[in-house]
Amino acid sequence: MIEPVAEKDRFYSRLAMIPGIRPMPSVGSWILLQVQHPTDLARRVNRRLAPGVVSVPRHVDGAVRIQVADPRTNEELLRALREVVS
């Protein structure tokens, strides 16, 4: 089993490779992503995966928030994010 910190680091690195997404330093099991059109991105990803997978935090302009999960779930989220921002 992958340790949570190792999976967060791996996931963060993979997110950083997606053009149009900039992961920001985050604490806990959440990662804040700087993106264009955060509300639209969250709506489109949530429709593909499940409601609430991507949220738009209040008081943080131009960002969405995602939770680090297990590697398989994270890969599904990476795929959906790539498709939505392309």
Secondary structure as UniProt FT lines:
FT   HELIX           4..16
FT   TURN            19..20
FT   STRAND          22..24
FT   TURN            28..29
FT   STRAND          30..34
FT   HELIX           38..48
FT   TURN            51..52
FT   STRAND          54..55
FT   TURN            58..59
FT   TURN            61..62
FT   STRAND          63..67
FT   HELIX           71..85
//
